[in-house]
Every structure is written in structure tokens, then in C-alpha cells.
Amino acid sequence: MNQINRPEADTQPARASRPAAERPPAPDDRRPDQADAGDRPAPHDDPAADRRRRRIARILAIAAVIVLAAMVGWGVWSHAATKTAAADALHARQTAVPSVRTQMVKANTRPEVVDLPGTMEAFDSATLYARATGYIAKRTVDIGSHVRAGDVLAVIAAPDLDQQLAQAVAQLAQTRAAMQQALASRGLAQANNRRTSVLVTEGWASRQQGDTDRTTFSTQAAGVGVAQANLAAQVAQVNRLTELAGFERVVAPFDGVITARQIDVGNLVTADAASGTSLFSIAHTNVLRVQVYVPQEYFFGLKDGQDATITVPQLPGRVFHGRVARNAAALATDTRTLLAEVDVDNRDNALSAGLYGIVHLQVPRTTPVVTVPTQAVIFSKEGLSAAVVEDGKIAIRHLDVAEDDGAQVQVRAGLKDGDRVILNLPVDLTPGMRVDAH
């Protein structure tokens, strides 16, 4: 027993001589993750594992360097490729010939159609006044009545005028009788003077008697002259009163229509130059004057005799033909317009005085104009201009615009017949650049 237990005794001190750090922990003091590791050596104690870790680290480092080098190389290549492409694009852009859309313009020499508002007036119009004082005894027309020249429109009862005419006629008869008496007295005095002059020559009558008969004849001859003058004056008086009595019948001075009536039966009318009574207004409408004011820009092309057409908004589809009959030959200083009149045949009475219409004139152009689409017009601080293609290059032309209707522009100067204007000029194109026009 003693020999068997001795070795254990000998071994215990050896165990006790281990350092506490190298001594394995007691089963109760070990962590759960170390419960099965009692027989495994510590990692740093395995040289193979260390070698594997170092090998993996070298591989990862080499891979990182390769990736980084690849990324740097890719970046350098991409930058170089982009720079080369940009240079190529810039060179291509600088050497390329851009393509532009163009349109050829032509000069327009046709007469210009001008539409202007016009007012229709009667060719002849008049207001009739009373020339005899009296009462309206009869009226035969009213407003709207169509009359012909010489038709009786009204009759004025003027008894005072009639009595004056009757008195003048009686005085005329009296004056004619006095004329006959003066002629008879002159004939007797002439016979006595002839007889006495013979007797005085033969000595049968005295010289005094001869002088008396001669003087008497002269006096009677003068009396005939006075009677003739009185007769002429009385004839003139009768004629005057007869003319005035003729105005008791109010007649139409020309063919037309009654447009106004100011009197009725029984009204008192007075014949006075300053405050006479107006009776009727009459207008001749078989031909109408259409008054139109033409702007200054058409003054030099407008001539008398040119054809014109007139339309009325309330008569769609109808066109009335006329001609420029007359113009004022001078522009109004306040409006710079020329008053012109267009005569229109209105025998069918389709139109009436006072209507508003549109006068369509074809005015010859004094200078041709070039019509340009608005897509070709360039707006800038210098004004309006257009780009044209000359010898394959861009040139800028400044425009003198005559008219702009929103779709097309009429140019007086700046372009000529046959020019090719560029439509919608790109902003990056400048004068002098070569372009391909189509």
C-alpha cells in the first residue's frame, strides 16, 4: 500500500509547482465557450493557422491593389476617351456645315387691295323752303314718296300775293293806255310841227308859232319815252309777282325721294331769306356717292376713274360696283387722309343714303414689295431684319416693313426678288457662316 501510494505523493508536488496561470481552470470556473476546449491548443500556438492567415491577408492586399489599379486605369482611360470624343465633337462641329430651311421670296407688283370704311350719301339732296307767305292748302307727298322733277309736292294759299299780282296786272293795263295816249299826243305834235315849219318858210305863220309847235313835239316825244319806261317797270313788277305766285305750287327740283317733311295742311309758312320755313327734304338716290377717306400711303396710287366695289355687312353675298369719280386733291392736315367719292349705281334702290359700307379699292403700287413669312423675320434691338443665303453663307438684311398681317410681312426695302431667306434661324448661327440651304 505504501509503495503504491508513493508515486501519487511524488506527483502532487509536481502539479503544485505549475504556475497558476498555466493551470487549467476548474470545471466550475470555465466559460461555456471554453467548456469543450480543454484538449485544443490555443490559436497562437498553431503555426499552420498563422501561415494561413498571413497568406489570406497577402491575397486580400494584392486583390485590393489590383482593384485600385484597375479603377485608376479605368478612370484615366475614360477621361482620355471623353476628352478625345469632346475634341472630335468640337472639331466636327467647327468643320461641319449646318443645314437650314430657306424660302425664295418674290417681288409683288400687283395692285394692292385696300379695304376702307365708307358712308353713302345721295348724289343730289336739297331742302325746300317757302318762297311765298301763306297757309298750306294742299300736301301731296310724305316721307318716302318717290317723285319726279316737276311733281307738285304742296300748294300754298297766299291771297295777299294773289291780290298784289292782280293789282300789278291792272296797273300794267293802265300804263299801256298811258303809253297809247303819249304816242297819240306825240303824233299830233309831230304833224303840227311839220305843218307850221312849212307855213313859217312861206311866211304864212310866225316864227314864234313855229318854235312853239317844235317844242311841243319834243315834249310829247319825251313823254312817250317816259311812258315806255313806266310800261317796262310795270311789266317787270307783274313778272316778279307772277314768279312769286308760281311758288305757291311747291314742285320737286329733281327725281328723288322725300326724306323729310316739316309741314302739314293749315300750317303758316313765311317767305323770308333769313328765317323762312323749310317744307321738305329731297334726295336723289338713283346714284349714290360713297365718301371714303384714303390714307396717305395710297395717295399717289389713287386716280379718278379706277374701279371699286362696295359691300354692306347687312347684305351678305351682294357686291355693288362703282368707280372713283372725284377726290379732294388735298389731304386733311389733322388725319393725313384724302377724301374721295365713289359713284355707285342704285337704280334698284337696294342702297340708301346714310348707310355704312366697305369700299374695296385696287390701288396700283408705286414701288414693288417683297412678301416674307414671319418665320424669317428676326426681332432685335436694331429693329427687324432677315437672314439670307448668299454664296452659301449667311448675310443679315435690315427690313423696311410696309405691312404686317401676323402671318406675312410686306417689305419695301431690304430684300429683292429671288432672295432665299432662312426660316427660323438657329441662335448659334452667325453672319458669315457657311450653311447648306434647302
VEXDREN-2710 file (C-alpha; in Angstrom, 1 decimal):
% VEXDREN-2710
k/r/px/py/pz
1/MET/0.0/0.0/0.0
2/ASN/2.8/2.3/0.9
3/GLN/4.6/1.6/-2.4
4/ILE/1.5/2.0/-4.4
5/ASN/0.6/5.4/-3.0
6/ARG/4.1/6.9/-3.1
7/PRO/4.1/7.8/-6.7
8/GLU/0.9/9.8/-6.2
9/ALA/2.5/11.6/-3.4
10/ASP/5.5/12.2/-5.5
11/THR/3.4/13.6/-8.3
12/GLN/1.3/16.0/-6.3
13/PRO/4.1/18.4/-5.5
14/ALA/5.0/18.5/-9.2
15/ARG/1.5/19.6/-10.0
16/ALA/1.5/22.1/-7.3
17/SER/4.7/23.5/-8.7
18/ARG/2.8/24.8/-12.0
19/PRO/2.2/28.4/-12.2
20/ALA/-1.3/29.4/-11.5
21/ALA/-1.7/30.9/-14.9
22/GLU/-0.9/27.7/-16.7
23/ARG/-3.0/25.6/-14.5
24/PRO/-6.3/24.7/-16.2
25/PRO/-9.3/26.2/-14.6
26/ALA/-11.6/24.2/-12.6
27/PRO/-14.6/22.8/-14.3
28/ASP/-16.9/25.2/-12.4
29/ASP/-14.8/28.3/-13.3
30/ARG/-14.7/27.8/-17.2
31/ARG/-16.9/29.9/-19.5
32/PRO/-19.5/28.0/-21.6
33/ASP/-17.5/28.6/-24.8
34/GLN/-14.5/27.1/-23.2
35/ALA/-16.3/24.0/-21.9
36/ASP/-15.0/21.7/-24.7
37/ALA/-11.7/23.4/-25.4
38/GLY/-9.8/21.7/-22.7
39/ASP/-7.9/19.5/-25.0
40/ARG/-7.4/22.1/-28.0
41/PRO/-4.3/24.1/-28.2
42/ALA/-4.6/28.0/-28.3
43/PRO/-4.7/29.6/-31.7
44/HIS/-1.3/31.3/-31.3
45/ASP/0.1/28.0/-30.5
46/ASP/-0.8/26.7/-34.1
47/PRO/1.8/27.7/-36.7
48/ALA/-0.2/26.4/-39.7
49/ALA/-3.1/28.6/-38.8
50/ASP/-0.8/31.6/-38.6
51/ARG/0.6/30.8/-42.0
52/ARG/-2.9/30.5/-43.5
53/ARG/-4.0/33.9/-42.0
54/ARG/-0.9/35.6/-43.4
55/ARG/-1.5/34.0/-46.8
56/ILE/-5.1/35.2/-46.9
57/ALA/-4.1/38.7/-45.8
58/ARG/-1.5/38.9/-48.6
59/ILE/-4.1/37.7/-51.1
60/LEU/-6.6/40.3/-50.0
61/ALA/-3.9/43.0/-50.1
62/ILE/-2.9/42.0/-53.6
63/ALA/-6.5/41.9/-54.7
64/ALA/-7.2/45.4/-53.3
65/VAL/-4.1/46.8/-55.1
66/ILE/-5.2/45.2/-58.3
67/VAL/-8.8/46.6/-58.0
68/LEU/-7.5/50.0/-57.1
69/ALA/-5.1/49.9/-60.0
70/ALA/-7.9/48.8/-62.3
71/MET/-10.2/51.6/-61.1
72/VAL/-7.4/54.2/-61.6
73/GLY/-6.7/52.8/-65.1
74/TRP/-10.4/52.8/-66.0
75/GLY/-10.7/56.4/-64.8
76/VAL/-7.6/57.5/-66.8
77/TRP/-8.9/55.7/-69.9
78/SER/-12.4/57.1/-69.5
79/HIS/-11.1/60.7/-69.1
80/ALA/-8.9/60.3/-72.1
81/ALA/-11.7/58.8/-74.2
82/THR/-14.1/61.6/-73.1
83/LYS/-11.5/64.3/-73.9
84/THR/-10.8/62.7/-77.3
85/ALA/-14.6/62.5/-78.0
86/ALA/-15.1/66.1/-77.0
87/ALA/-12.2/67.2/-79.1
88/ASP/-13.6/65.2/-82.0
89/ALA/-17.1/66.6/-81.5
90/LEU/-15.7/70.2/-81.3
91/HIS/-13.7/69.6/-84.4
92/ALA/-16.7/68.1/-86.2
93/ARG/-18.8/71.0/-85.0
94/GLN/-16.3/73.5/-86.2
95/THR/-15.8/71.9/-89.5
96/ALA/-19.5/70.8/-90.1
97/VAL/-21.8/72.8/-92.4
98/PRO/-25.2/73.2/-90.7
99/SER/-28.3/72.7/-92.8
100/VAL/-31.0/75.4/-92.8
101/ARG/-34.5/75.7/-94.3
102/THR/-34.9/78.5/-96.7
103/GLN/-37.7/80.0/-98.9
104/MET/-37.3/82.1/-102.0
105/VAL/-39.1/85.4/-102.0
106/LYS/-40.6/87.2/-105.0
107/ALA/-41.5/90.8/-105.6
108/ASN/-45.2/91.7/-105.8
109/THR/-46.2/94.3/-108.4
110/ARG/-49.9/93.6/-108.4
111/PRO/-52.3/96.4/-107.3
112/GLU/-52.8/96.5/-103.6
113/VAL/-56.3/95.7/-102.4
114/VAL/-57.4/98.3/-99.8
115/ASP/-60.5/97.9/-97.6
116/LEU/-61.8/101.2/-96.2
117/PRO/-65.0/102.2/-94.4
118/GLY/-67.3/104.5/-96.4
119/THR/-70.5/106.4/-95.9
120/MET/-73.2/106.6/-98.6
121/GLU/-74.6/110.0/-99.5
122/ALA/-77.3/111.0/-102.0
123/PHE/-75.9/112.2/-105.3
124/ASP/-78.2/115.3/-105.0
125/SER/-80.0/116.5/-102.0
126/ALA/-81.9/119.7/-101.2
127/THR/-84.1/121.2/-98.6
128/LEU/-87.1/123.2/-100.0
129/TYR/-88.1/126.4/-98.3
130/ALA/-91.2/128.6/-98.8
131/ARG/-90.9/131.4/-101.3
132/ALA/-94.5/132.6/-100.8
133/THR/-96.1/133.6/-97.5
134/GLY/-99.4/131.9/-96.8
135/TYR/-101.0/128.7/-95.5
136/ILE/-100.6/125.2/-96.7
137/ALA/-103.7/124.4/-98.7
138/LYS/-102.7/121.0/-100.0
139/ARG/-99.9/118.4/-99.5
140/THR/-99.5/115.6/-101.9
141/VAL/-96.4/113.7/-100.6
142/ASP/-94.9/112.4/-97.4
143/ILE/-91.6/110.9/-96.3
144/GLY/-90.5/108.0/-98.5
145/SER/-92.5/109.2/-101.5
146/HIS/-90.7/108.9/-104.8
147/VAL/-91.2/111.9/-107.0
148/ARG/-90.1/113.1/-110.4
149/ALA/-88.8/116.5/-111.4
150/GLY/-91.8/119.0/-111.6
151/ASP/-94.2/117.0/-109.5
152/VAL/-96.3/119.2/-107.2
153/LEU/-95.5/118.5/-103.5
154/ALA/-97.7/121.1/-101.9
155/VAL/-99.9/124.1/-102.6
156/ILE/-99.7/127.4/-100.6
157/ALA/-102.7/129.6/-100.3
158/ALA/-101.4/133.2/-100.5
159/PRO/-104.3/135.6/-101.1
160/ASP/-102.2/138.7/-100.4
161/LEU/-99.8/137.7/-103.1
162/ASP/-102.6/137.0/-105.5
163/GLN/-104.1/140.5/-104.8
164/GLN/-100.8/142.1/-105.4
165/LEU/-100.5/140.3/-108.7
166/ALA/-104.0/141.4/-109.7
167/GLN/-103.2/145.0/-108.9
168/ALA/-100.0/144.9/-110.8
169/VAL/-101.8/143.5/-113.8
170/ALA/-104.3/146.3/-113.7
171/GLN/-101.6/148.9/-113.3
172/LEU/-99.9/147.3/-116.3
173/ALA/-103.1/147.9/-118.4
174/GLN/-103.3/151.4/-117.2
175/THR/-99.6/152.0/-118.1
176/ARG/-100.2/150.6/-121.6
177/ALA/-103.2/153.0/-122.0
178/ALA/-101.0/155.9/-121.0
179/MET/-98.4/154.7/-123.5
180/GLN/-101.0/154.8/-126.2
181/GLN/-102.1/158.3/-125.2
182/ALA/-98.5/159.5/-125.2
183/LEU/-98.0/158.1/-128.7
184/ALA/-101.1/159.9/-130.0
185/SER/-100.0/163.2/-128.5
186/ARG/-96.6/162.8/-130.0
187/GLY/-98.1/162.1/-133.4
188/LEU/-100.3/165.2/-133.2
189/ALA/-97.4/167.4/-132.1
190/GLN/-95.3/166.0/-134.9
191/ALA/-98.0/166.8/-137.5
192/ASN/-98.4/170.4/-136.2
193/ASN/-94.7/170.9/-136.2
194/ARG/-94.3/169.7/-139.8
195/ARG/-97.2/171.9/-141.0
196/THR/-96.0/175.0/-139.1
197/SER/-92.5/174.7/-140.3
198/VAL/-93.8/174.9/-143.9
199/LEU/-96.0/177.8/-143.2
200/VAL/-93.2/179.7/-141.5
201/THR/-91.0/179.2/-144.5
202/GLU/-93.7/180.5/-146.8
203/GLY/-94.5/183.4/-144.5
204/TRP/-98.0/182.3/-143.5
205/ALA/-97.1/181.7/-139.9
206/SER/-94.9/183.5/-137.4
207/ARG/-91.6/182.2/-136.2
208/GLN/-93.0/182.1/-132.6
209/GLN/-95.7/179.7/-133.7
210/GLY/-93.1/177.5/-135.4
211/ASP/-90.9/177.5/-132.2
212/THR/-94.0/176.6/-130.1
213/ASP/-95.0/173.7/-132.3
214/ARG/-91.5/172.4/-132.5
215/THR/-91.1/172.5/-128.7
216/THR/-94.4/170.8/-128.2
217/PHE/-93.3/167.9/-130.4
218/SER/-90.1/167.5/-128.5
219/THR/-92.1/167.4/-125.2
220/GLN/-94.6/164.8/-126.5
221/ALA/-91.7/162.7/-127.8
222/ALA/-90.1/162.7/-124.3
223/GLY/-93.5/161.8/-122.8
224/VAL/-93.5/158.7/-125.0
225/GLY/-90.1/157.8/-123.6
226/VAL/-91.4/158.1/-120.0
227/ALA/-94.5/156.1/-120.8
228/GLN/-92.3/153.3/-122.3
229/ALA/-90.1/153.3/-119.2
230/ASN/-93.2/153.1/-116.9
231/LEU/-94.6/150.3/-119.0
232/ALA/-91.3/148.3/-118.8
233/ALA/-91.2/148.8/-115.0
234/GLN/-94.8/147.6/-114.6
235/VAL/-94.2/144.6/-116.8
236/ALA/-91.2/143.7/-114.5
237/GLN/-93.4/144.1/-111.5
238/VAL/-96.0/141.8/-112.9
239/ASN/-93.4/139.2/-113.9
240/ARG/-92.0/139.3/-110.3
241/LEU/-95.3/138.8/-108.7
242/THR/-96.2/136.1/-111.2
243/GLU/-93.0/134.3/-110.3
244/LEU/-93.8/134.6/-106.6
245/ALA/-97.3/133.3/-107.3
246/GLY/-95.7/130.4/-109.0
247/PHE/-94.0/129.4/-105.8
248/GLU/-97.5/128.8/-104.3
249/ARG/-97.0/125.4/-106.0
250/VAL/-94.1/123.6/-104.4
251/VAL/-92.5/121.3/-107.0
252/ALA/-89.7/118.7/-107.0
253/PRO/-86.5/120.1/-108.4
254/PHE/-85.2/116.7/-109.5
255/ASP/-86.1/113.0/-109.3
256/GLY/-85.7/111.6/-105.9
257/VAL/-87.3/110.5/-102.7
258/ILE/-88.8/112.7/-99.9
259/THR/-86.6/112.2/-96.8
260/ALA/-88.1/114.8/-94.5
261/ARG/-91.4/116.7/-94.2
262/GLN/-91.8/119.7/-91.9
263/ILE/-95.3/121.0/-92.7
264/ASP/-98.9/119.8/-92.9
265/VAL/-102.1/121.2/-94.2
266/GLY/-103.0/124.5/-92.5
267/ASN/-99.5/125.4/-91.4
268/LEU/-98.5/129.0/-91.8
269/VAL/-95.3/129.4/-93.8
270/THR/-93.3/132.6/-94.4
271/ALA/-91.0/133.5/-97.2
272/ASP/-88.0/135.1/-95.6
273/ALA/-84.4/134.8/-96.7
274/ALA/-83.2/134.5/-93.1
275/SER/-86.0/132.7/-91.2
276/GLY/-88.0/131.1/-94.0
277/THR/-90.0/127.9/-93.3
278/SER/-88.5/124.7/-94.5
279/LEU/-91.0/122.4/-96.2
280/PHE/-89.4/119.2/-97.5
281/SER/-86.0/117.5/-97.9
282/ILE/-85.5/115.5/-101.1
283/ALA/-82.6/113.2/-102.1
284/HIS/-81.6/111.9/-105.5
285/THR/-80.6/108.2/-104.8
286/ASN/-80.5/106.6/-108.2
287/VAL/-76.8/107.2/-107.9
288/LEU/-75.1/107.3/-104.6
289/ARG/-71.8/109.0/-103.6
290/VAL/-69.8/106.8/-101.2
291/GLN/-67.4/109.0/-99.3
292/VAL/-64.2/107.3/-98.2
293/TYR/-61.0/108.7/-96.5
294/VAL/-57.9/107.2/-98.1
295/PRO/-54.7/107.2/-96.0
296/GLN/-51.6/109.0/-97.2
297/GLU/-49.7/105.8/-98.2
298/TYR/-52.2/105.2/-101.0
299/PHE/-52.5/108.8/-102.2
300/PHE/-50.0/108.6/-105.1
301/GLY/-51.6/105.4/-106.5
302/LEU/-55.3/106.6/-106.3
303/LYS/-56.7/108.1/-109.6
304/ASP/-60.1/109.1/-110.7
305/GLY/-61.8/106.5/-112.9
306/GLN/-60.5/103.5/-111.0
307/ASP/-62.9/100.7/-110.4
308/ALA/-64.2/100.0/-106.9
309/THR/-66.5/97.5/-105.2
310/ILE/-68.7/98.1/-102.2
311/THR/-70.1/95.6/-99.7
312/VAL/-72.6/96.1/-96.9
313/PRO/-72.3/93.9/-93.8
314/GLN/-76.1/93.6/-93.7
315/LEU/-76.3/92.4/-97.3
316/PRO/-74.0/89.3/-97.4
317/GLY/-73.2/88.0/-100.8
318/ARG/-74.0/91.2/-102.6
319/VAL/-71.3/93.2/-104.3
320/PHE/-72.0/96.7/-105.7
321/HIS/-69.8/98.1/-108.4
322/GLY/-68.7/101.7/-108.8
323/ARG/-65.8/103.9/-109.8
324/VAL/-63.7/106.6/-108.2
325/ALA/-65.4/109.7/-109.6
326/ARG/-63.6/112.5/-107.8
327/ASN/-61.3/113.3/-104.9
328/ALA/-60.4/116.4/-102.9
329/ALA/-56.8/116.5/-104.4
330/ALA/-55.5/117.6/-100.9
331/LEU/-55.0/115.7/-97.7
332/ALA/-56.6/116.8/-94.4
333/THR/-53.8/118.0/-92.1
334/ASP/-55.3/116.5/-89.0
335/THR/-55.8/113.0/-90.3
336/ARG/-53.5/112.8/-93.3
337/THR/-56.3/111.3/-95.4
338/LEU/-57.7/112.1/-98.8
339/LEU/-61.5/112.5/-99.2
340/ALA/-62.6/110.5/-102.3
341/GLU/-66.1/109.7/-103.7
342/VAL/-67.1/106.5/-105.4
343/ASP/-70.3/106.7/-107.5
344/VAL/-72.5/103.6/-107.3
345/ASP/-75.5/102.8/-109.5
346/ASN/-78.6/102.4/-107.3
347/ARG/-81.4/102.3/-109.7
348/ASP/-82.8/99.3/-108.0
349/ASN/-82.9/101.2/-104.7
350/ALA/-81.1/98.4/-102.9
351/LEU/-79.0/101.0/-101.0
352/SER/-79.9/104.1/-99.2
353/ALA/-78.2/107.4/-98.2
354/GLY/-76.6/107.2/-94.8
355/LEU/-75.6/103.5/-95.0
356/TYR/-72.2/102.3/-93.8
357/GLY/-70.2/100.1/-96.2
358/ILE/-66.8/98.8/-97.0
359/VAL/-65.1/100.2/-100.1
360/HIS/-62.6/97.8/-101.8
361/LEU/-60.1/99.7/-103.9
362/GLN/-57.3/98.3/-106.0
363/VAL/-54.5/100.8/-105.8
364/PRO/-51.5/100.4/-108.1
365/ARG/-48.2/100.1/-106.2
366/THR/-45.7/102.9/-106.7
367/THR/-42.9/100.5/-105.7
368/PRO/-43.0/96.7/-105.6
369/VAL/-42.9/94.9/-102.2
370/VAL/-41.5/91.6/-101.2
371/THR/-43.7/89.3/-99.1
372/VAL/-41.8/87.4/-96.3
373/PRO/-43.2/84.8/-93.9
374/THR/-43.0/85.8/-90.2
375/GLN/-40.8/82.8/-89.5
376/ALA/-38.0/84.6/-91.4
377/VAL/-38.2/87.9/-89.5
378/ILE/-35.6/88.5/-86.8
379/PHE/-36.5/90.8/-83.9
380/SER/-33.6/92.6/-82.3
381/LYS/-32.7/95.9/-80.7
382/GLU/-31.6/97.1/-84.2
383/GLY/-35.1/96.5/-85.5
384/LEU/-36.5/94.0/-87.9
385/SER/-34.1/92.0/-90.1
386/ALA/-33.9/88.7/-92.1
387/ALA/-31.1/86.3/-92.8
388/VAL/-30.4/85.3/-96.4
389/VAL/-28.1/82.9/-98.0
390/GLU/-25.5/84.5/-100.3
391/ASP/-22.9/82.3/-102.0
392/GLY/-23.5/79.6/-99.4
393/LYS/-23.0/82.0/-96.4
394/ILE/-25.4/83.8/-94.0
395/ALA/-26.0/87.5/-94.5
396/ILE/-28.2/89.8/-92.5
397/ARG/-30.5/92.3/-94.2
398/HIS/-32.4/95.1/-92.4
399/LEU/-36.0/95.4/-93.4
400/ASP/-38.2/98.4/-94.1
401/VAL/-41.6/96.9/-93.3
402/ALA/-44.7/98.3/-95.1
403/GLU/-47.4/96.0/-93.6
404/ASP/-47.6/93.1/-91.2
405/ASP/-50.7/91.0/-91.0
406/GLY/-49.3/88.5/-88.5
407/ALA/-48.7/85.7/-91.0
408/GLN/-46.7/87.6/-93.6
409/VAL/-44.7/90.8/-93.7
410/GLN/-44.6/93.1/-96.7
411/VAL/-41.1/94.7/-97.1
412/ARG/-40.5/97.8/-99.1
413/ALA/-36.7/97.7/-98.9
414/GLY/-34.0/95.3/-97.7
415/LEU/-34.9/92.3/-99.9
416/LYS/-35.1/91.8/-103.6
417/ASP/-36.7/89.3/-105.9
418/GLY/-35.1/85.9/-105.8
419/ASP/-33.5/86.1/-102.3
420/ARG/-33.5/83.0/-100.2
421/VAL/-34.5/83.8/-96.6
422/ILE/-33.7/81.4/-93.8
423/LEU/-36.7/80.2/-91.8
424/ASN/-36.4/80.0/-88.0
425/LEU/-32.7/81.0/-87.9
426/PRO/-30.9/78.9/-85.2
427/VAL/-29.4/81.1/-82.5
428/ASP/-25.9/79.5/-82.8
429/LEU/-25.6/80.6/-86.5
430/THR/-23.9/84.0/-87.1
431/PRO/-23.3/86.1/-90.2
432/GLY/-20.6/84.8/-92.5
433/MET/-21.1/81.1/-91.5
434/ARG/-21.3/78.6/-94.4
435/VAL/-24.6/76.7/-94.4
436/ASP/-26.3/74.1/-96.5
437/ALA/-29.6/75.6/-97.7
438/HIS/-32.5/73.5/-98.8
END
